[in-house]
């Protein structure tokens, strides 16, 4: 009976994920396929880039952004207390690029998360009608901004999120990332983000494009100053204030190396350890692991009917992941074993919860935040 329940639950989960991911892929257009006439006047865009210890990727990412052909582009790079050569690289670029401003943050005010504060400081310098919050390691292909701004102006949008094409090295890390990304697309109901009647919303640190007039109708970045999931919360804040939203697929136009290694991925997830009750986070990851991998109980059961159901579930999941990886720009080769990606992701998440419990909080961008402060500053889910 237990083998049947595990296999059946996993099969139902795989079928549900397939249906919902198909909805996502149909609802979210690809940037490179947008074909909208340019506006009569190109509005000014301020590209705000918070950066902390980004020396490994900053130079190539900055060159991609500076190489953009958008006619009214202003760049603001915020060096957030970096301990490596990020600040020196920023100063090097500013000496030869008149469109670029550099802000060096040396002190983090109490009650702020470092990244949100860096975004706030960058916004103070920005003069554009549109503000693009984009992580410093993001690459933008030439012509990408023109396509997105033309689309946003044509549709009367107030907020545009672009899902980046993610590159990573190592099969295990690739499996973990595609597993997490699939779940994110479904959990935020990405197909409904553009529906003003729906509460579904989205944001991405790689590319959050905001119309200034829409941002001015919100409580502002200070309202998000202690929100760990600042990118999605920014989208939530904008939608609640009436902004018209859209999500685009940035494959071929917006890209980044998400994490250089599995260890870096594991450390990055530490910041979320204090955001949820310990038991809820652990049990949630255990349940997700069972749903992703439960079909294996059928595959190895020795019972023909369960073996068939288990193999069918695996084939459905692998095929869906292959199609989704093609759509999103992930490597497709890990698709047959992508269900195993839940294991490193769940381990990293549970580890973050244990560390937060032991430490009494989280360490993010070099600063310790008590659990009580993190939860008091949360906006998501409220």
C-alpha positions as YAML, in Angstrom:
chain: A
units: angstrom
residues:
- id: 1
  name: UNK
  ca: [0.00, 0.00, 0.00]
- id: 2
  name: UNK
  ca: [2.83, 2.40, 0.88]
- id: 3
  name: UNK
  ca: [4.58, 1.74, -2.44]
- id: 4
  name: UNK
  ca: [1.35, 2.48, -4.29]
- id: 5
  name: UNK
  ca: [0.74, 5.72, -2.37]
- id: 6
  name: UNK
  ca: [4.30, 6.96, -3.01]
- id: 7
  name: UNK
  ca: [4.12, 6.14, -6.70]
- id: 8
  name: UNK
  ca: [0.62, 7.55, -7.17]
- id: 9
  name: UNK
  ca: [1.41, 10.78, -5.32]
- id: 10
  name: UNK
  ca: [4.55, 11.27, -7.41]
- id: 11
  name: UNK
  ca: [2.63, 10.56, -10.63]
- id: 12
  name: UNK
  ca: [-0.06, 13.10, -9.74]
- id: 13
  name: UNK
  ca: [2.61, 15.66, -8.87]
- id: 14
  name: UNK
  ca: [4.42, 15.09, -12.18]
- id: 15
  name: UNK
  ca: [1.18, 15.43, -14.15]
- id: 16
  name: UNK
  ca: [0.25, 18.63, -12.31]
- id: 17
  name: UNK
  ca: [3.71, 20.11, -12.88]
- id: 18
  name: UNK
  ca: [3.50, 19.30, -16.58]
- id: 19
  name: UNK
  ca: [0.12, 20.99, -17.00]
- id: 20
  name: UNK
  ca: [1.22, 24.10, -15.08]
- id: 21
  name: UNK
  ca: [4.60, 24.41, -16.80]
- id: 22
  name: UNK
  ca: [2.89, 24.21, -20.18]
- id: 23
  name: UNK
  ca: [0.71, 27.13, -19.04]
- id: 24
  name: UNK
  ca: [3.85, 29.07, -18.09]
- id: 25
  name: UNK
  ca: [5.60, 28.40, -21.39]
- id: 26
  name: UNK
  ca: [2.53, 29.46, -23.37]
- id: 27
  name: UNK
  ca: [1.87, 32.60, -21.33]
- id: 28
  name: UNK
  ca: [5.38, 34.06, -21.11]
- id: 29
  name: UNK
  ca: [6.71, 35.47, -24.41]
- id: 30
  name: UNK
  ca: [10.36, 35.41, -25.38]
- id: 31
  name: UNK
  ca: [12.14, 38.77, -25.55]
- id: 32
  name: UNK
  ca: [13.90, 38.00, -28.81]
- id: 33
  name: UNK
  ca: [10.57, 37.28, -30.50]
- id: 34
  name: UNK
  ca: [8.93, 40.57, -29.53]
- id: 35
  name: UNK
  ca: [8.05, 42.58, -32.60]
- id: 36
  name: UNK
  ca: [6.65, 45.93, -31.51]
- id: 37
  name: UNK
  ca: [7.27, 49.23, -33.32]
- id: 38
  name: UNK
  ca: [9.60, 51.61, -31.44]
- id: 39
  name: UNK
  ca: [7.97, 54.43, -29.45]
- id: 40
  name: UNK
  ca: [7.90, 57.94, -30.87]
- id: 41
  name: UNK
  ca: [10.46, 58.90, -28.24]
- id: 42
  name: UNK
  ca: [12.80, 56.59, -26.36]
- id: 43
  name: UNK
  ca: [12.33, 57.20, -22.62]
- id: 44
  name: UNK
  ca: [15.38, 57.53, -20.43]
- id: 45
  name: UNK
  ca: [16.34, 54.30, -18.62]
- id: 46
  name: UNK
  ca: [18.45, 54.23, -15.45]
- id: 47
  name: UNK
  ca: [20.18, 50.90, -14.95]
- id: 48
  name: UNK
  ca: [20.84, 50.47, -11.21]
- id: 49
  name: UNK
  ca: [23.31, 47.69, -10.34]
- id: 50
  name: UNK
  ca: [24.02, 46.75, -6.71]
- id: 51
  name: UNK
  ca: [27.37, 44.96, -6.45]
- id: 52
  name: UNK
  ca: [29.20, 43.28, -3.60]
- id: 53
  name: UNK
  ca: [32.42, 41.32, -4.20]
- id: 54
  name: UNK
  ca: [31.73, 40.84, -7.90]
- id: 55
  name: UNK
  ca: [35.29, 41.06, -9.23]
- id: 56
  name: UNK
  ca: [35.06, 37.65, -10.94]
- id: 57
  name: UNK
  ca: [32.19, 38.60, -13.28]
- id: 58
  name: UNK
  ca: [31.90, 42.39, -13.09]
- id: 59
  name: UNK
  ca: [34.16, 43.30, -15.99]
- id: 60
  name: UNK
  ca: [32.50, 41.05, -18.58]
- id: 61
  name: UNK
  ca: [29.00, 41.96, -17.35]
- id: 62
  name: UNK
  ca: [29.75, 45.68, -17.43]
- id: 63
  name: UNK
  ca: [31.16, 45.45, -20.94]
- id: 64
  name: UNK
  ca: [27.96, 43.75, -22.10]
- id: 65
  name: UNK
  ca: [25.85, 46.51, -20.55]
- id: 66
  name: UNK
  ca: [28.03, 49.34, -21.81]
- id: 67
  name: UNK
  ca: [27.88, 47.77, -25.25]
- id: 68
  name: UNK
  ca: [24.12, 48.25, -25.41]
- id: 69
  name: UNK
  ca: [22.79, 50.49, -28.12]
- id: 70
  name: UNK
  ca: [19.83, 51.90, -26.22]
- id: 71
  name: UNK
  ca: [19.91, 55.65, -26.99]
- id: 72
  name: UNK
  ca: [18.85, 57.00, -23.56]
- id: 73
  name: UNK
  ca: [20.73, 54.84, -21.08]
- id: 74
  name: UNK
  ca: [22.14, 55.91, -17.71]
- id: 75
  name: UNK
  ca: [24.07, 53.44, -15.53]
- id: 76
  name: UNK
  ca: [24.46, 53.59, -11.75]
- id: 77
  name: UNK
  ca: [26.79, 51.02, -10.18]
- id: 78
  name: UNK
  ca: [26.56, 50.77, -6.39]
- id: 79
  name: UNK
  ca: [29.60, 49.21, -4.73]
- id: 80
  name: UNK
  ca: [28.09, 47.78, -1.55]
- id: 81
  name: UNK
  ca: [31.00, 47.54, 0.92]
- id: 82
  name: UNK
  ca: [33.00, 45.19, -1.31]
- id: 83
  name: UNK
  ca: [36.11, 43.61, 0.14]
- id: 84
  name: UNK
  ca: [37.64, 42.67, -3.22]
- id: 85
  name: UNK
  ca: [38.52, 44.77, -6.28]
- id: 86
  name: UNK
  ca: [34.91, 45.55, -7.24]
- id: 87
  name: UNK
  ca: [35.26, 49.20, -6.22]
- id: 88
  name: UNK
  ca: [38.51, 49.63, -8.17]
- id: 89
  name: UNK
  ca: [36.98, 48.05, -11.28]
- id: 90
  name: UNK
  ca: [33.97, 50.37, -10.98]
- id: 91
  name: UNK
  ca: [36.24, 53.41, -10.74]
- id: 92
  name: UNK
  ca: [38.16, 52.20, -13.79]
- id: 93
  name: UNK
  ca: [34.99, 52.05, -15.87]
- id: 94
  name: UNK
  ca: [33.68, 55.42, -14.70]
- id: 95
  name: UNK
  ca: [36.83, 57.20, -15.92]
- id: 96
  name: UNK
  ca: [36.07, 56.28, -19.53]
- id: 97
  name: UNK
  ca: [32.28, 56.01, -19.59]
- id: 98
  name: UNK
  ca: [30.26, 59.26, -19.27]
- id: 99
  name: UNK
  ca: [26.96, 57.37, -18.94]
- id: 100
  name: UNK
  ca: [28.14, 55.66, -15.74]
- id: 101
  name: UNK
  ca: [27.96, 56.84, -12.13]
- id: 102
  name: UNK
  ca: [29.51, 54.93, -9.24]
- id: 103
  name: UNK
  ca: [28.30, 55.04, -5.66]
- id: 104
  name: UNK
  ca: [30.53, 53.59, -2.95]
- id: 105
  name: UNK
  ca: [28.63, 52.44, 0.15]
- id: 106
  name: UNK
  ca: [30.93, 52.22, 3.16]
- id: 107
  name: UNK
  ca: [28.34, 52.01, 5.94]
- id: 108
  name: UNK
  ca: [25.11, 50.03, 6.14]
- id: 109
  name: UNK
  ca: [22.43, 51.78, 8.23]
- id: 110
  name: UNK
  ca: [20.83, 49.68, 10.92]
- id: 111
  name: UNK
  ca: [17.58, 48.03, 9.89]
- id: 112
  name: UNK
  ca: [18.49, 47.62, 6.21]
- id: 113
  name: UNK
  ca: [19.52, 44.61, 4.17]
- id: 114
  name: UNK
  ca: [22.62, 45.43, 2.18]
- id: 115
  name: UNK
  ca: [21.24, 44.80, -1.29]
- id: 116
  name: UNK
  ca: [18.00, 46.72, -0.73]
- id: 117
  name: UNK
  ca: [19.98, 49.63, 0.70]
- id: 118
  name: UNK
  ca: [22.27, 49.57, -2.35]
- id: 119
  name: UNK
  ca: [19.23, 49.65, -4.62]
- id: 120
  name: UNK
  ca: [17.88, 52.59, -2.60]
- id: 121
  name: UNK
  ca: [21.16, 54.49, -2.94]
- id: 122
  name: UNK
  ca: [21.25, 53.82, -6.66]
- id: 123
  name: UNK
  ca: [17.67, 54.99, -7.06]
- id: 124
  name: UNK
  ca: [18.62, 58.30, -5.43]
- id: 125
  name: UNK
  ca: [21.05, 58.91, -8.30]
- id: 126
  name: UNK
  ca: [18.79, 57.66, -11.08]
- id: 127
  name: UNK
  ca: [17.08, 60.20, -13.32]
- id: 128
  name: UNK
  ca: [15.29, 57.93, -15.80]
- id: 129
  name: UNK
  ca: [11.59, 57.57, -16.50]
- id: 130
  name: UNK
  ca: [12.27, 53.85, -16.19]
- id: 131
  name: UNK
  ca: [14.51, 52.27, -13.55]
- id: 132
  name: UNK
  ca: [16.03, 48.87, -14.23]
- id: 133
  name: UNK
  ca: [17.26, 47.08, -11.12]
- id: 134
  name: UNK
  ca: [19.70, 44.44, -12.32]
- id: 135
  name: UNK
  ca: [22.35, 42.44, -10.50]
- id: 136
  name: UNK
  ca: [25.90, 43.40, -11.37]
- id: 137
  name: UNK
  ca: [26.76, 40.00, -12.90]
- id: 138
  name: UNK
  ca: [23.94, 40.08, -15.47]
- id: 139
  name: UNK
  ca: [24.77, 40.27, -19.19]
- id: 140
  name: UNK
  ca: [22.53, 42.12, -21.66]
- id: 141
  name: UNK
  ca: [22.71, 41.37, -25.37]
- id: 142
  name: UNK
  ca: [22.65, 44.33, -27.80]
- id: 143
  name: UNK
  ca: [19.13, 45.38, -28.75]
- id: 144
  name: UNK
  ca: [17.52, 43.73, -25.73]
- id: 145
  name: UNK
  ca: [16.54, 46.95, -23.95]
- id: 146
  name: UNK
  ca: [15.02, 48.41, -27.11]
- id: 147
  name: UNK
  ca: [12.75, 45.39, -27.52]
- id: 148
  name: UNK
  ca: [11.65, 45.39, -23.89]
- id: 149
  name: UNK
  ca: [11.07, 49.14, -23.60]
- id: 150
  name: UNK
  ca: [9.13, 49.18, -26.88]
- id: 151
  name: UNK
  ca: [6.95, 46.35, -25.58]
- id: 152
  name: UNK
  ca: [6.45, 48.03, -22.19]
- id: 153
  name: UNK
  ca: [5.48, 51.36, -23.74]
- id: 154
  name: UNK
  ca: [3.16, 49.72, -26.26]
- id: 155
  name: UNK
  ca: [1.37, 47.71, -23.53]
- id: 156
  name: UNK
  ca: [1.30, 50.52, -20.95]
- id: 157
  name: UNK
  ca: [3.20, 48.43, -18.42]
- id: 158
  name: UNK
  ca: [4.48, 49.63, -15.06]
- id: 159
  name: UNK
  ca: [6.70, 46.67, -14.22]
- id: 160
  name: UNK
  ca: [8.48, 44.12, -16.40]
- id: 161
  name: UNK
  ca: [10.27, 41.06, -15.05]
- id: 162
  name: UNK
  ca: [12.62, 39.21, -17.38]
- id: 163
  name: UNK
  ca: [13.63, 35.66, -16.53]
- id: 164
  name: UNK
  ca: [17.35, 35.34, -17.28]
- id: 165
  name: UNK
  ca: [19.01, 32.57, -19.20]
- id: 166
  name: UNK
  ca: [21.04, 30.80, -16.51]
- id: 167
  name: UNK
  ca: [24.40, 29.17, -17.11]
- id: 168
  name: UNK
  ca: [26.18, 26.99, -14.57]
- id: 169
  name: UNK
  ca: [28.90, 24.38, -14.45]
- id: 170
  name: UNK
  ca: [28.49, 20.86, -13.12]
- id: 171
  name: UNK
  ca: [25.61, 18.48, -13.75]
- id: 172
  name: UNK
  ca: [24.50, 18.36, -10.09]
- id: 173
  name: UNK
  ca: [24.24, 22.15, -9.88]
- id: 174
  name: UNK
  ca: [22.38, 22.27, -13.20]
- id: 175
  name: UNK
  ca: [19.87, 19.72, -11.92]
- id: 176
  name: UNK
  ca: [19.36, 21.67, -8.69]
- id: 177
  name: UNK
  ca: [18.80, 24.94, -10.54]
- id: 178
  name: UNK
  ca: [16.32, 23.59, -13.08]
- id: 179
  name: UNK
  ca: [14.45, 21.85, -10.24]
- id: 180
  name: UNK
  ca: [14.17, 25.11, -8.29]
- id: 181
  name: UNK
  ca: [13.35, 27.20, -11.35]
- id: 182
  name: UNK
  ca: [10.50, 24.91, -12.41]
- id: 183
  name: UNK
  ca: [9.00, 25.09, -8.94]
- id: 184
  name: UNK
  ca: [9.35, 28.88, -8.83]
- id: 185
  name: UNK
  ca: [7.53, 29.35, -12.14]
- id: 186
  name: UNK
  ca: [4.63, 27.24, -10.91]
- id: 187
  name: UNK
  ca: [4.46, 28.46, -7.31]
- id: 188
  name: UNK
  ca: [4.14, 32.14, -8.30]
- id: 189
  name: UNK
  ca: [1.49, 31.28, -10.94]
- id: 190
  name: UNK
  ca: [3.53, 32.98, -13.61]
- id: 191
  name: UNK
  ca: [0.80, 32.59, -16.22]
- id: 192
  name: UNK
  ca: [-1.44, 34.94, -14.19]
- id: 193
  name: UNK
  ca: [1.02, 37.74, -13.43]
- id: 194
  name: UNK
  ca: [-0.26, 39.93, -16.28]
- id: 195
  name: UNK
  ca: [-3.86, 39.56, -15.09]
- id: 196
  name: UNK
  ca: [-4.76, 42.63, -12.98]
- id: 197
  name: UNK
  ca: [-7.53, 40.64, -11.27]
- id: 198
  name: UNK
  ca: [-5.05, 38.07, -9.98]
- id: 199
  name: UNK
  ca: [-2.79, 38.47, -6.95]
- id: 200
  name: UNK
  ca: [-0.04, 36.56, -8.80]
- id: 201
  name: UNK
  ca: [3.14, 38.60, -9.11]
- id: 202
  name: UNK
  ca: [6.78, 38.14, -9.96]
- id: 203
  name: UNK
  ca: [10.15, 39.82, -9.76]
- id: 204
  name: UNK
  ca: [13.72, 38.85, -10.59]
- id: 205
  name: UNK
  ca: [16.93, 40.37, -9.29]
- id: 206
  name: UNK
  ca: [18.45, 39.90, -12.73]
- id: 207
  name: UNK
  ca: [15.92, 42.21, -14.41]
- id: 208
  name: UNK
  ca: [13.26, 44.25, -12.62]
- id: 209
  name: UNK
  ca: [12.23, 47.11, -14.90]
- id: 210
  name: UNK
  ca: [10.01, 49.67, -13.15]
- id: 211
  name: UNK
  ca: [8.28, 52.76, -14.48]
- id: 212
  name: UNK
  ca: [9.18, 55.58, -12.11]
- id: 213
  name: UNK
  ca: [5.64, 56.89, -11.92]
- id: 214
  name: UNK
  ca: [4.46, 53.40, -10.85]
- id: 215
  name: UNK
  ca: [7.18, 53.19, -8.21]
- id: 216
  name: UNK
  ca: [6.18, 56.59, -6.85]
- id: 217
  name: UNK
  ca: [2.70, 55.22, -6.10]
- id: 218
  name: UNK
  ca: [4.17, 52.56, -3.78]
- id: 219
  name: UNK
  ca: [5.54, 52.87, -0.21]
- id: 220
  name: UNK
  ca: [9.02, 52.78, -1.79]
- id: 221
  name: UNK
  ca: [12.10, 50.66, -1.27]
- id: 222
  name: UNK
  ca: [12.23, 51.57, 2.40]
- id: 223
  name: UNK
  ca: [9.13, 49.40, 2.86]
- id: 224
  name: UNK
  ca: [11.23, 46.45, 1.62]
- id: 225
  name: UNK
  ca: [14.37, 47.27, 3.60]
- id: 226
  name: UNK
  ca: [14.31, 43.99, 5.57]
- id: 227
  name: UNK
  ca: [12.73, 41.71, 2.95]
- id: 228
  name: UNK
  ca: [15.04, 38.81, 2.06]
- id: 229
  name: UNK
  ca: [13.12, 38.05, -1.15]
- id: 230
  name: UNK
  ca: [13.35, 41.65, -2.28]
- id: 231
  name: UNK
  ca: [12.94, 41.02, -6.01]
- id: 232
  name: UNK
  ca: [9.60, 39.21, -5.81]
- id: 233
  name: UNK
  ca: [8.43, 41.51, -3.01]
- id: 234
  name: UNK
  ca: [9.12, 44.51, -5.26]
- id: 235
  name: UNK
  ca: [6.74, 43.00, -7.79]
- id: 236
  name: UNK
  ca: [4.15, 42.39, -5.07]
- id: 237
  name: UNK
  ca: [4.42, 45.99, -3.86]
- id: 238
  name: UNK
  ca: [3.99, 47.35, -7.38]
- id: 239
  name: UNK
  ca: [1.01, 45.17, -8.21]
- id: 240
  name: UNK
  ca: [-0.75, 46.12, -4.99]
- id: 241
  name: UNK
  ca: [-0.27, 49.74, -6.01]
- id: 242
  name: UNK
  ca: [-1.95, 49.16, -9.36]
- id: 243
  name: UNK
  ca: [1.01, 48.67, -11.69]
- id: 244
  name: UNK
  ca: [0.35, 46.65, -14.83]
- id: 245
  name: UNK
  ca: [2.85, 43.79, -14.94]
- id: 246
  name: UNK
  ca: [4.37, 41.37, -17.41]
- id: 247
  name: UNK
  ca: [6.92, 38.54, -17.35]
- id: 248
  name: UNK
  ca: [9.20, 37.85, -20.31]
- id: 249
  name: UNK
  ca: [11.56, 35.01, -21.15]
- id: 250
  name: UNK
  ca: [15.03, 36.50, -21.51]
- id: 251
  name: UNK
  ca: [16.67, 33.60, -23.33]
- id: 252
  name: UNK
  ca: [19.22, 35.00, -25.73]
- id: 253
  name: UNK
  ca: [18.96, 38.51, -24.31]
- id: 254
  name: UNK
  ca: [19.46, 38.49, -20.53]
- id: 255
  name: UNK
  ca: [21.86, 35.99, -18.99]
- id: 256
  name: UNK
  ca: [24.07, 35.26, -16.00]
- id: 257
  name: UNK
  ca: [26.08, 32.53, -14.38]
- id: 258
  name: UNK
  ca: [23.83, 31.93, -11.39]
- id: 259
  name: UNK
  ca: [26.41, 30.25, -9.15]
- id: 260
  name: UNK
  ca: [30.01, 29.26, -9.93]
- id: 261
  name: UNK
  ca: [29.79, 26.04, -7.89]
- id: 262
  name: UNK
  ca: [27.49, 23.84, -5.84]
- id: 263
  name: UNK
  ca: [29.15, 25.20, -2.70]
- id: 264
  name: UNK
  ca: [28.35, 28.78, -3.70]
- id: 265
  name: UNK
  ca: [24.74, 27.74, -4.36]
- id: 266
  name: UNK
  ca: [24.51, 26.14, -0.92]
- id: 267
  name: UNK
  ca: [25.96, 29.22, 0.80]
- id: 268
  name: UNK
  ca: [23.65, 31.56, -1.11]
- id: 269
  name: UNK
  ca: [20.58, 29.77, 0.22]
- id: 270
  name: UNK
  ca: [21.69, 30.47, 3.81]
- id: 271
  name: UNK
  ca: [19.92, 33.83, 3.68]
- id: 272
  name: UNK
  ca: [16.49, 32.17, 3.62]
- id: 273
  name: UNK
  ca: [16.98, 30.03, 6.70]
- id: 274
  name: UNK
  ca: [15.29, 32.44, 9.10]
- id: 275
  name: UNK
  ca: [12.35, 33.31, 6.88]
- id: 276
  name: UNK
  ca: [10.18, 30.34, 7.83]
- id: 277
  name: UNK
  ca: [9.58, 28.29, 10.99]
- id: 278
  name: UNK
  ca: [12.21, 25.57, 11.26]
- id: 279
  name: UNK
  ca: [9.82, 22.63, 11.24]
- id: 280
  name: UNK
  ca: [7.77, 23.98, 8.34]
- id: 281
  name: UNK
  ca: [10.86, 24.45, 6.18]
- id: 282
  name: UNK
  ca: [12.21, 20.97, 6.96]
- id: 283
  name: UNK
  ca: [8.89, 19.20, 6.43]
- id: 284
  name: UNK
  ca: [8.22, 21.14, 3.24]
- id: 285
  name: UNK
  ca: [11.51, 20.02, 1.74]
- id: 286
  name: UNK
  ca: [10.96, 16.42, 2.81]
- id: 287
  name: UNK
  ca: [7.50, 16.42, 1.20]
- id: 288
  name: UNK
  ca: [8.87, 17.92, -2.01]
- id: 289
  name: UNK
  ca: [11.59, 15.25, -2.13]
- id: 290
  name: UNK
  ca: [8.99, 12.50, -1.73]
- id: 291
  name: UNK
  ca: [6.85, 13.95, -4.51]
- id: 292
  name: UNK
  ca: [9.79, 14.36, -6.89]
- id: 293
  name: UNK
  ca: [11.35, 10.95, -6.24]
- id: 294
  name: UNK
  ca: [8.44, 8.82, -5.00]
- id: 295
  name: UNK
  ca: [7.93, 7.19, -8.40]
- id: 296
  name: UNK
  ca: [11.14, 5.24, -7.76]
- id: 297
  name: UNK
  ca: [9.17, 3.15, -5.26]
- id: 298
  name: UNK
  ca: [7.10, 1.90, -8.18]
- id: 299
  name: UNK
  ca: [10.03, 1.45, -10.53]
- id: 300
  name: UNK
  ca: [11.79, -0.89, -8.08]
- id: 301
  name: UNK
  ca: [8.67, -2.50, -6.61]
- id: 302
  name: UNK
  ca: [8.71, -5.56, -8.85]
- id: 303
  name: UNK
  ca: [4.96, -5.19, -9.42]
- id: 304
  name: UNK
  ca: [4.22, -4.76, -13.14]
- id: 305
  name: UNK
  ca: [1.48, -2.16, -12.71]
- id: 306
  name: UNK
  ca: [3.52, -0.05, -10.32]
- id: 307
  name: UNK
  ca: [6.65, -0.42, -12.45]
- id: 308
  name: UNK
  ca: [4.71, 0.85, -15.46]
- id: 309
  name: UNK
  ca: [3.30, 3.79, -13.48]
- id: 310
  name: UNK
  ca: [6.73, 4.63, -12.10]
- id: 311
  name: UNK
  ca: [8.46, 4.48, -15.48]
- id: 312
  name: UNK
  ca: [5.65, 6.51, -17.05]
- id: 313
  name: UNK
  ca: [6.02, 9.16, -14.33]
- id: 314
  name: UNK
  ca: [9.76, 9.33, -14.92]
- id: 315
  name: UNK
  ca: [9.26, 9.67, -18.69]
- id: 316
  name: UNK
  ca: [6.67, 12.43, -18.23]
- id: 317
  name: UNK
  ca: [8.95, 14.35, -15.85]
- id: 318
  name: UNK
  ca: [12.00, 13.95, -18.08]
- id: 319
  name: UNK
  ca: [10.09, 15.05, -21.18]
- id: 320
  name: UNK
  ca: [8.60, 18.07, -19.41]
- id: 321
  name: UNK
  ca: [11.99, 19.08, -18.03]
- id: 322
  name: UNK
  ca: [13.55, 18.71, -21.51]
- id: 323
  name: UNK
  ca: [10.92, 21.02, -23.00]
- id: 324
  name: UNK
  ca: [11.17, 23.50, -20.13]
- id: 325
  name: UNK
  ca: [14.98, 23.53, -20.31]
- id: 326
  name: UNK
  ca: [14.80, 24.25, -24.03]
- id: 327
  name: UNK
  ca: [12.34, 27.08, -23.40]
- id: 328
  name: UNK
  ca: [14.29, 28.63, -20.50]
- id: 329
  name: UNK
  ca: [17.80, 28.07, -21.84]
- id: 330
  name: UNK
  ca: [18.98, 25.48, -19.33]
- id: 331
  name: UNK
  ca: [21.22, 22.61, -20.49]
- id: 332
  name: UNK
  ca: [18.97, 19.76, -21.60]
- id: 333
  name: UNK
  ca: [21.30, 16.85, -20.92]
- id: 334
  name: UNK
  ca: [20.42, 16.62, -17.17]
- id: 335
  name: UNK
  ca: [16.68, 16.32, -17.95]
- id: 336
  name: UNK
  ca: [16.48, 12.51, -17.53]
- id: 337
  name: UNK
  ca: [17.85, 12.82, -13.97]
- id: 338
  name: UNK
  ca: [16.50, 16.26, -13.14]
- id: 339
  name: UNK
  ca: [14.26, 14.84, -10.41]
- id: 340
  name: UNK
  ca: [17.44, 14.25, -8.39]
- id: 341
  name: UNK
  ca: [18.02, 18.01, -8.38]
- id: 342
  name: UNK
  ca: [15.60, 18.23, -5.47]
- id: 343
  name: UNK
  ca: [18.19, 16.51, -3.25]
- id: 344
  name: UNK
  ca: [20.95, 19.20, -3.25]
- id: 345
  name: UNK
  ca: [18.28, 21.92, -3.23]
- id: 346
  name: UNK
  ca: [16.51, 20.38, -0.23]
- id: 347
  name: UNK
  ca: [19.83, 19.79, 1.53]
- id: 348
  name: UNK
  ca: [20.85, 23.43, 1.04]
- id: 349
  name: UNK
  ca: [17.47, 24.66, 2.29]
- id: 350
  name: UNK
  ca: [17.43, 22.42, 5.38]
- id: 351
  name: UNK
  ca: [21.05, 23.35, 6.09]
- id: 352
  name: UNK
  ca: [20.08, 27.04, 5.99]
- id: 353
  name: UNK
  ca: [17.30, 26.37, 8.52]
- id: 354
  name: UNK
  ca: [19.69, 24.53, 10.86]
- id: 355
  name: UNK
  ca: [22.28, 27.30, 10.64]
- id: 356
  name: UNK
  ca: [19.65, 29.97, 11.33]
- id: 357
  name: UNK
  ca: [18.43, 28.01, 14.33]
- id: 358
  name: UNK
  ca: [21.96, 27.60, 15.72]
- id: 359
  name: UNK
  ca: [23.04, 31.18, 15.00]
- id: 360
  name: UNK
  ca: [19.75, 32.81, 15.93]
- id: 361
  name: UNK
  ca: [19.65, 34.52, 12.55]
- id: 362
  name: UNK
  ca: [21.33, 34.73, 9.16]
- id: 363
  name: UNK
  ca: [24.51, 36.25, 7.76]
- id: 364
  name: UNK
  ca: [24.02, 37.95, 4.41]
- id: 365
  name: UNK
  ca: [26.45, 40.15, 2.48]
- id: 366
  name: UNK
  ca: [28.69, 40.29, 5.53]
- id: 367
  name: UNK
  ca: [26.05, 41.37, 8.06]
- id: 368
  name: UNK
  ca: [24.27, 39.35, 10.75]
- id: 369
  name: UNK
  ca: [20.47, 39.69, 11.02]
- id: 370
  name: UNK
  ca: [18.58, 38.15, 13.98]
- id: 371
  name: UNK
  ca: [15.66, 35.89, 13.10]
- id: 372
  name: UNK
  ca: [13.25, 38.23, 14.88]
- id: 373
  name: UNK
  ca: [14.37, 41.16, 12.72]
- id: 374
  name: UNK
  ca: [14.14, 39.13, 9.50]
- id: 375
  name: UNK
  ca: [10.59, 37.98, 10.22]
- id: 376
  name: UNK
  ca: [9.46, 41.41, 11.38]
- id: 377
  name: UNK
  ca: [10.65, 42.89, 8.10]
- id: 378
  name: UNK
  ca: [9.06, 40.28, 5.84]
- id: 379
  name: UNK
  ca: [6.51, 41.57, 3.34]
- id: 380
  name: UNK
  ca: [5.88, 38.43, 1.30]
- id: 381
  name: UNK
  ca: [2.79, 36.57, 2.45]
- id: 382
  name: UNK
  ca: [1.35, 39.53, 4.30]
...
